Amino acid sequence: MKNRKLRTILPILILFIAGVAFVIGMVMMFDHSPVLRTMFSGDSGETMGEVAQNSPASIAARTKMAAWISMLIFSVITALQLLAFGLGYVVVGGIKHNEESIPTKLKQLDNAGIFFDVPLYVGLFGTVSAFLVMTFSPQSSRLIAYSSTLIGIVFSLLLKLTMEYPFRQKLLRLTDENNTGAGK
């Protein structure tokens, strides 16, 4: 029982820590990388007209703040997709290691299909969030929309190709072997 809890909690905890580290890393990189800032703001930091240096009312300051918020939204959505990926991994791992019969495991795997689509749903949430960001930062809203959708598709596909499909094939092969062995 203790081993089962560890197998469930440890991957989620590791991915949670990785997600937090990703968000913190993005915040730190945003402050020190002009390339990353430009990706989210689409602006080189130039101002129009005479504005006091580092004035919070300047166009550059407002653009930087919008870019920072956009980067934070992107980072959190990416971290959520990482957690959704981990959740799918844990669910399949739980089915693999339980003591149920093969037909029951196949039914459980069918029932767990929603967990393979969670990264897609988080990506869709990111796309909808991008529409909200569009009002103050069109450049970063496109980045959030495209990347969150792409990451959701990739994570969902990875779950299906590396976890669901091989495990389902193994269960089907074992079912065929059991049926063939029982028929002899």
Backbone as CSV, one residue per row, in Angstrom:
resi,resn,N_x,N_y,N_z,CA_x,CA_y,CA_z,C_x,C_y,C_z
1,MET,0.828,-1.198,0.000,0.000,0.000,0.000,0.869,1.258,0.000
2,LYS,1.937,1.226,0.833,2.828,2.367,0.905,3.547,2.583,-0.433
3,ASN,3.923,1.483,-1.095,4.588,1.560,-2.392,3.661,2.156,-3.447
4,ARG,2.383,1.815,-3.392,1.402,2.344,-4.339,1.230,3.854,-4.171
5,LYS,1.166,4.318,-2.923,1.041,5.752,-2.666,2.272,6.491,-3.166
6,LEU,3.444,5.905,-2.947,4.682,6.524,-3.410,4.714,6.619,-4.929
7,ARG,4.240,5.549,-5.597,4.188,5.556,-7.066,3.199,6.581,-7.589
8,THR,2.198,6.911,-6.813,1.201,7.890,-7.229,1.672,9.310,-6.942
9,ILE,2.193,9.525,-5.762,2.536,10.874,-5.327,3.862,11.360,-5.910
10,LEU,4.858,10.496,-5.999,6.193,10.920,-6.411,6.239,11.552,-7.806
11,PRO,5.647,10.929,-8.852,5.695,11.596,-10.170,4.974,12.941,-10.196
12,ILE,3.844,13.032,-9.513,3.110,14.299,-9.468,3.933,15.352,-8.725
13,LEU,4.568,14.955,-7.640,5.403,15.883,-6.881,6.595,16.350,-7.712
14,ILE,7.227,15.434,-8.418,8.365,15.792,-9.272,7.927,16.752,-10.374
15,LEU,6.795,16.461,-11.004,6.315,17.341,-12.071,5.850,18.689,-11.527
16,PHE,5.293,18.694,-10.329,4.897,19.957,-9.701,6.130,20.823,-9.455
17,ILE,7.180,20.201,-8.917,8.425,20.931,-8.672,9.022,21.415,-9.989
18,ALA,8.978,20.564,-11.022,9.478,20.966,-12.340,8.659,22.136,-12.893
19,GLY,7.343,22.110,-12.694,6.483,23.202,-13.153,6.790,24.503,-12.440
20,VAL,6.974,24.432,-11.125,7.316,25.635,-10.359,8.684,26.158,-10.793
21,ALA,9.643,25.238,-10.986,10.978,25.642,-11.447,10.896,26.292,-12.827
22,PHE,10.032,25.775,-13.701,9.862,26.361,-15.032,9.330,27.789,-14.926
23,VAL,8.316,27.991,-14.096,7.740,29.334,-13.939,8.785,30.293,-13.364
24,ILE,9.499,29.857,-12.337,10.528,30.713,-11.733,11.636,31.008,-12.749
25,GLY,12.040,29.980,-13.493,13.067,30.175,-14.520,12.627,31.156,-15.587
26,MET,11.372,31.065,-16.006,10.863,32.008,-17.014,10.847,33.434,-16.473
27,VAL,10.465,33.604,-15.210,10.446,34.942,-14.612,11.865,35.503,-14.564
28,MET,12.818,34.671,-14.153,14.209,35.130,-14.076,14.764,35.434,-15.472
29,MET,14.459,34.577,-16.433,14.939,34.805,-17.800,14.301,36.054,-18.401
30,PHE,13.046,36.302,-18.058,12.367,37.481,-18.587,13.093,38.753,-18.155
31,ASP,13.552,38.770,-16.916,14.244,39.957,-16.412,15.630,40.129,-17.025
32,HIS,16.255,39.035,-17.471,17.641,39.113,-17.937,17.822,38.849,-19.427
33,SER,16.774,38.527,-20.135,16.913,38.183,-21.548,16.067,39.107,-22.416
34,PRO,16.720,39.984,-23.162,15.948,40.864,-24.061,15.207,40.075,-25.137
35,VAL,15.763,38.932,-25.531,15.113,38.109,-26.556,13.769,37.601,-26.050
36,LEU,13.742,37.095,-24.817,12.486,36.595,-24.245,11.483,37.727,-24.068
37,ARG,11.951,38.868,-23.588,11.036,40.018,-23.433,10.439,40.423,-24.771
38,THR,11.258,40.440,-25.806,10.774,40.817,-27.136,9.785,39.795,-27.680
39,MET,9.995,38.514,-27.355,9.049,37.476,-27.802,7.644,37.747,-27.281
40,PHE,7.565,38.186,-26.037,6.252,38.395,-25.441,5.699,39.791,-25.684
41,SER,6.558,40.762,-25.924,6.045,42.115,-26.107,5.969,42.508,-27.573
42,GLY,6.844,41.936,-28.399,6.887,42.330,-29.796,7.386,43.745,-29.963
43,ASP,7.988,44.260,-28.879,8.429,45.648,-28.866,9.890,45.681,-28.441
44,SER,10.662,46.530,-29.044,12.080,46.642,-28.717,12.321,47.533,-27.509
45,GLY,11.293,48.138,-26.952,11.439,48.997,-25.788,11.571,50.467,-26.138
46,GLU,11.421,50.816,-27.391,11.529,52.209,-27.799,10.258,52.959,-27.408
47,THR,10.431,54.226,-27.105,9.278,55.045,-26.756,9.075,56.122,-27.811
48,MET,7.867,56.662,-27.828,7.552,57.724,-28.776,7.483,59.039,-28.009
49,GLY,8.136,60.062,-28.507,8.079,61.368,-27.866,8.960,61.428,-26.632
50,GLU,8.874,62.557,-25.924,9.694,62.735,-24.729,8.977,62.159,-23.525
51,VAL,9.646,61.215,-22.885,9.116,60.582,-21.683,10.271,60.475,-20.702
52,ALA,10.005,60.736,-19.452,11.051,60.612,-18.437,11.570,59.174,-18.414
53,GLN,12.884,59.044,-18.223,13.514,57.725,-18.184,12.849,56.867,-17.110
54,ASN,12.485,55.635,-17.450,11.872,54.648,-16.546,10.545,55.105,-15.951
55,SER,9.846,55.970,-16.602,8.544,56.435,-16.123,7.532,55.298,-16.238
56,PRO,6.746,55.021,-15.191,5.744,53.954,-15.273,4.624,54.267,-16.255
57,ALA,4.494,55.514,-16.669,3.447,55.904,-17.612,3.904,55.782,-19.064
58,SER,5.164,55.437,-19.272,5.658,55.354,-20.648,5.080,54.138,-21.362
59,ILE,5.076,54.225,-22.682,4.589,53.104,-23.493,5.450,51.874,-23.252
60,ALA,6.747,52.080,-23.137,7.659,50.956,-22.919,7.367,50.259,-21.595
61,ALA,7.092,51.025,-20.546,6.806,50.426,-19.237,5.502,49.642,-19.274
62,ARG,4.497,50.207,-19.933,3.222,49.487,-20.031,3.368,48.225,-20.886
63,THR,4.162,48.324,-21.962,4.398,47.162,-22.819,5.142,46.078,-22.050
64,LYS,6.120,46.492,-21.244,6.882,45.520,-20.446,5.966,44.822,-19.443
65,MET,5.072,45.568,-18.809,4.150,44.972,-17.838,3.200,43.990,-18.527
66,ALA,2.688,44.350,-19.679,1.806,43.442,-20.425,2.562,42.200,-20.852
67,ALA,3.802,42.371,-21.266,4.622,41.224,-21.665,4.906,40.333,-20.463
68,TRP,5.148,40.926,-19.307,5.421,40.147,-18.096,4.191,39.331,-17.704
69,ILE,3.035,39.931,-17.757,1.794,39.209,-17.442,1.565,38.084,-18.445
70,SER,1.803,38.363,-19.708,1.643,37.333,-20.752,2.604,36.169,-20.536
71,MET,3.856,36.495,-20.203,4.846,35.453,-19.951,4.434,34.615,-18.743
72,LEU,3.903,35.246,-17.723,3.460,34.519,-16.537,2.289,33.595,-16.879
73,ILE,1.336,34.077,-17.666,0.211,33.239,-18.099,0.722,32.051,-18.904
74,PHE,1.619,32.309,-19.850,2.205,31.228,-20.652,2.909,30.199,-19.769
75,SER,3.696,30.671,-18.806,4.449,29.765,-17.932,3.526,28.908,-17.074
76,VAL,2.497,29.512,-16.518,1.560,28.766,-15.669,0.788,27.734,-16.497
77,ILE,0.370,28.106,-17.688,-0.356,27.162,-18.543,0.548,26.001,-18.937
78,THR,1.808,26.282,-19.246,2.755,25.218,-19.582,2.988,24.307,-18.380
79,ALA,3.107,24.885,-17.192,3.274,24.073,-15.977,2.036,23.214,-15.726
80,LEU,0.849,23.764,-15.963,-0.383,22.977,-15.814,-0.421,21.817,-16.809
81,GLN,0.071,22.050,-18.020,0.105,20.969,-19.004,1.089,19.888,-18.581
82,LEU,2.184,20.280,-17.962,3.138,19.313,-17.442,2.494,18.473,-16.341
83,LEU,1.726,19.116,-15.474,1.005,18.374,-14.427,-0.067,17.461,-15.019
84,ALA,-0.743,17.917,-16.050,-1.755,17.078,-16.705,-1.104,15.848,-17.327
85,PHE,0.072,16.038,-17.917,0.838,14.915,-18.462,1.173,13.924,-17.345
86,GLY,1.627,14.444,-16.224,1.957,13.589,-15.083,0.746,12.857,-14.543
87,LEU,-0.389,13.503,-14.541,-1.615,12.870,-14.080,-1.972,11.665,-14.953
88,GLY,-1.862,11.831,-16.265,-2.108,10.706,-17.178,-1.137,9.576,-16.939
89,TYR,0.104,9.903,-16.715,1.136,8.902,-16.430,0.803,8.128,-15.152
90,VAL,0.386,8.840,-14.108,0.054,8.205,-12.832,-1.174,7.308,-12.973
91,VAL,-2.166,7.762,-13.712,-3.391,6.961,-13.886,-3.074,5.646,-14.592
92,VAL,-2.297,5.704,-15.671,-1.930,4.470,-16.383,-1.063,3.586,-15.492
93,GLY,-0.153,4.201,-14.748,0.682,3.426,-13.824,-0.149,2.716,-12.765
94,GLY,-1.181,3.388,-12.285,-2.069,2.762,-11.304,-2.812,1.571,-11.887
95,ILE,-3.241,1.682,-13.131,-3.934,0.567,-13.789,-2.956,-0.585,-14.026
96,LYS,-1.733,-0.260,-14.435,-0.725,-1.299,-14.692,-0.422,-2.126,-13.447
97,HIS,-0.350,-1.456,-12.319,0.117,-2.121,-11.106,-0.996,-2.628,-10.198
98,ASN,-2.252,-2.479,-10.601,-3.302,-3.023,-9.744,-3.437,-4.532,-9.984
99,GLU,-4.175,-5.185,-9.150,-4.288,-6.649,-9.178,-5.543,-7.136,-9.911
100,GLU,-6.114,-6.307,-10.733,-7.343,-6.665,-11.437,-7.065,-7.628,-12.592
101,SER,-8.128,-8.215,-13.115,-8.000,-9.107,-14.268,-7.723,-8.286,-15.526
102,ILE,-7.276,-8.956,-16.572,-6.942,-8.271,-17.828,-8.165,-7.583,-18.435
103,PRO,-9.334,-8.237,-18.514,-10.508,-7.519,-19.059,-10.893,-6.290,-18.237
104,THR,-10.734,-6.382,-16.922,-11.034,-5.234,-16.067,-10.040,-4.101,-16.326
105,LYS,-8.758,-4.454,-16.501,-7.755,-3.438,-16.803,-8.049,-2.758,-18.140
106,LEU,-8.500,-3.525,-19.123,-8.864,-2.929,-20.412,-10.025,-1.946,-20.250
107,LYS,-11.009,-2.314,-19.430,-12.132,-1.414,-19.183,-11.671,-0.162,-18.431
108,GLN,-10.775,-0.350,-17.465,-10.249,0.796,-16.725,-9.466,1.731,-17.655
109,LEU,-8.722,1.140,-18.580,-7.956,1.944,-19.534,-8.896,2.731,-20.447
110,ASP,-9.985,2.105,-20.875,-10.989,2.823,-21.664,-11.575,3.982,-20.868
111,ASN,-11.865,3.711,-19.608,-12.452,4.720,-18.737,-11.468,5.861,-18.462
112,ALA,-10.178,5.562,-18.454,-9.151,6.566,-18.160,-8.799,7.408,-19.387
113,GLY,-9.459,7.181,-20.502,-9.161,7.915,-21.731,-9.227,9.422,-21.584
114,ILE,-10.047,9.915,-20.675,-10.174,11.363,-20.474,-8.856,11.968,-20.014
115,PHE,-8.073,11.198,-19.256,-6.815,11.729,-18.734,-5.775,11.950,-19.830
116,PHE,-5.926,11.265,-20.964,-5.006,11.459,-22.083,-5.342,12.731,-22.858
117,ASP,-6.534,13.250,-22.642,-6.961,14.468,-23.328,-6.837,15.720,-22.459
118,VAL,-6.524,15.561,-21.190,-6.432,16.720,-20.299,-5.410,17.743,-20.800
119,PRO,-4.223,17.334,-21.295,-3.314,18.359,-21.831,-3.939,19.156,-22.986
120,LEU,-4.775,18.516,-23.798,-5.467,19.243,-24.863,-6.425,20.281,-24.291
121,TYR,-7.137,19.903,-23.241,-8.081,20.833,-22.627,-7.359,22.006,-21.980
122,VAL,-6.215,21.736,-21.350,-5.427,22.829,-20.770,-4.916,23.740,-21.892
123,GLY,-4.521,23.142,-23.016,-4.100,23.934,-24.168,-5.231,24.797,-24.700
124,LEU,-6.440,24.252,-24.718,-7.603,25.038,-25.132,-7.859,26.181,-24.153
125,PHE,-7.687,25.906,-22.876,-7.801,26.954,-21.862,-6.774,28.053,-22.130
126,GLY,-5.563,27.655,-22.511,-4.525,28.631,-22.848,-4.901,29.466,-24.047
127,THR,-5.519,28.841,-25.029,-5.945,29.578,-26.227,-7.025,30.595,-25.875
128,VAL,-7.975,30.196,-25.053,-9.029,31.122,-24.622,-8.422,32.244,-23.779
129,SER,-7.463,31.902,-22.924,-6.781,32.933,-22.128,-6.067,33.927,-23.032
130,ALA,-5.546,33.435,-24.142,-4.846,34.310,-25.084,-5.791,35.363,-25.663
131,PHE,-7.040,35.009,-25.850,-7.996,35.995,-26.348,-8.197,37.120,-25.328
132,LEU,-8.125,36.783,-24.047,-8.229,37.810,-23.013,-7.003,38.713,-23.022
133,VAL,-5.838,38.122,-23.277,-4.590,38.878,-23.312,-4.530,39.769,-24.549
134,MET,-5.230,39.382,-25.591,-5.168,40.096,-26.872,-5.516,41.577,-26.724
135,THR,-6.329,41.926,-25.758,-6.734,43.320,-25.608,-5.569,44.232,-25.260
136,PHE,-4.565,43.707,-24.546,-3.444,44.573,-24.198,-2.109,44.145,-24.792
137,SER,-2.051,42.967,-25.426,-0.782,42.535,-26.024,-1.037,41.525,-27.142
138,PRO,-1.331,42.003,-28.354,-1.624,41.089,-29.455,-0.473,40.144,-29.790
139,GLN,0.770,40.613,-29.698,1.932,39.774,-30.014,1.996,38.570,-29.091
140,SER,1.913,38.805,-27.803,2.043,37.704,-26.858,0.805,36.811,-26.859
141,SER,-0.339,37.351,-27.202,-1.538,36.508,-27.228,-1.410,35.431,-28.295
142,ARG,-0.830,35.775,-29.418,-0.608,34.757,-30.461,0.380,33.707,-29.982
143,LEU,1.431,34.148,-29.308,2.423,33.214,-28.777,1.780,32.252,-27.783
144,ILE,0.965,32.768,-26.888,0.288,31.929,-25.894,-0.666,30.961,-26.582
145,ALA,-1.463,31.467,-27.502,-2.468,30.623,-28.173,-1.812,29.477,-28.938
146,TYR,-0.834,29.797,-29.769,-0.207,28.766,-30.594,0.593,27.780,-29.754
147,SER,1.363,28.299,-28.816,2.223,27.395,-28.041,1.423,26.524,-27.085
148,SER,0.393,27.057,-26.454,-0.381,26.225,-25.520,-1.132,25.130,-26.270
149,THR,-1.636,25.448,-27.445,-2.303,24.425,-28.251,-1.301,23.371,-28.710
150,LEU,-0.151,23.811,-29.177,0.870,22.875,-29.639,1.374,21.977,-28.513
151,ILE,1.648,22.556,-27.358,2.120,21.755,-26.223,1.042,20.760,-25.800
152,GLY,-0.212,21.181,-25.785,-1.304,20.267,-25.439,-1.396,19.102,-26.400
153,ILE,-1.265,19.373,-27.693,-1.311,18.300,-28.696,-0.142,17.342,-28.506
154,VAL,1.051,17.893,-28.329,2.243,17.051,-28.167,2.147,16.195,-26.910
155,PHE,1.767,16.783,-25.779,1.675,16.007,-24.534,0.604,14.932,-24.629
156,SER,-0.530,15.265,-25.218,-1.594,14.274,-25.375,-1.144,13.132,-26.277
157,LEU,-0.502,13.486,-27.365,0.004,12.473,-28.289,1.063,11.594,-27.625
158,LEU,1.946,12.200,-26.855,2.956,11.414,-26.136,2.319,10.430,-25.160
159,LEU,1.300,10.877,-24.449,0.603,9.979,-23.528,-0.017,8.799,-24.264
160,LYS,-0.662,9.101,-25.370,-1.326,8.034,-26.118,-0.324,7.078,-26.768
161,LEU,0.770,7.611,-27.318,1.734,6.768,-28.031,2.693,6.019,-27.112
162,THR,3.049,6.620,-25.993,4.034,5.970,-25.124,3.425,5.234,-23.945
163,MET,2.214,5.598,-23.561,1.594,4.956,-22.399,0.388,4.091,-22.782
164,GLU,-0.598,4.707,-23.403,-1.850,3.998,-23.655,-1.692,2.877,-24.684
165,TYR,-1.176,3.205,-25.849,-1.105,2.222,-26.933,-0.263,0.991,-26.563
166,PRO,0.969,1.151,-26.058,1.749,-0.051,-25.722,1.091,-0.900,-24.627
167,PHE,0.508,-0.230,-23.629,-0.134,-0.978,-22.553,-1.377,-1.711,-23.054
168,ARG,-2.172,-1.049,-23.888,-3.357,-1.691,-24.457,-2.950,-2.886,-25.319
169,GLN,-1.902,-2.725,-26.133,-1.425,-3.833,-26.970,-0.972,-5.009,-26.111
170,LYS,-0.288,-4.728,-25.025,0.161,-5.786,-24.119,-1.030,-6.524,-23.516
171,LEU,-2.031,-5.778,-23.074,-3.216,-6.402,-22.488,-3.972,-7.239,-23.522
172,LEU,-4.083,-6.726,-24.736,-4.770,-7.484,-25.794,-4.003,-8.758,-26.146
173,ARG,-2.676,-8.653,-26.189,-1.857,-9.839,-26.468,-2.015,-10.876,-25.356
174,LEU,-2.032,-10.425,-24.103,-2.225,-11.349,-22.984,-3.612,-11.986,-23.025
175,THR,-4.608,-11.215,-23.439,-5.961,-11.758,-23.571,-5.988,-12.839,-24.643
176,ASP,-5.364,-12.558,-25.783,-5.302,-13.557,-26.869,-4.554,-14.812,-26.422
177,GLU,-3.454,-14.636,-25.697,-2.683,-15.793,-25.214,-3.497,-16.613,-24.229
178,ASN,-4.223,-15.939,-23.354,-5.058,-16.652,-22.389,-6.195,-17.408,-23.101
179,ASN,-6.799,-16.765,-24.111,-7.878,-17.412,-24.850,-7.358,-18.586,-25.679
180,THR,-6.185,-18.432,-26.285,-5.580,-19.494,-27.097,-5.152,-20.646,-26.188
181,GLY,-4.577,-20.330,-25.035,-4.140,-21.373,-24.098,-5.312,-22.114,-23.493
182,ALA,-6.428,-21.447,-23.278,-7.607,-22.083,-22.686,-8.315,-22.965,-23.711
183,GLY,-8.142,-22.658,-25.010,-8.822,-23.401,-26.058,-8.130,-24.700,-26.420
184,LYS,-6.899,-24.902,-25.976,-6.138,-26.105,-26.329,-6.527,-27.293,-25.533
